[in-house]
C-alpha cells in the first residue's frame, strides 16, 4: 500500500470516528497531494513525492509553533504541534547522525575527496544513498563540511 493510499484510508477512518483534529490535518495533506498531482499531471504520486509533501508540512507546522510561542500564543502553538504529531505518524524515523557521519566518510573515501571544493559531489552521493528516507540535509551539509575541512 502506498503512502497516499494510507493517508486516504486514515482520512476515512478519522471521518467515521469524528476525530476532528486528525481529520483537519489529513484533509490539508490530501489537498497538498491533490495540488501536486494536478501540477504534475500524474494520477498518483510516488511515495518519495508524498514524503516531500509530508516533510515540508511537518517542518512548516514546527516552525509556525515556534513563532506562535514567541508571540505568546500557546493555544495556536499547541494546535500546530498536534498537527505536526499527526503528520509525524507517516514520516519514518530520522536517519541518525552516526549513520550520516559514516556515510559521509565512506563517500569521501570513494570519491577521494580532498577539500571543500568536493562538497557538492559528496552531498549528492550521500543524499542519494538515503533517498526516500527521512534525512536532514543541513546535518549532512555540516558533517560533510567538517569532514572535508579536516582532510
Protein Blocks (a to p, Z undefined) as FASTA:
>chain_A
ZZklmmmmmmmmmmmnopaklmmmmmmmmmmmmmmmmmnopabdcfklmmmmmmmmmmmm
mmmmmmmmmnopaklmmmmmmmmmmmmmmpccdddfklmmmmmmmmmmmnopablmlmmm
mmmmmmmmmgoiacdfklmmmmmmmmmmmZZ
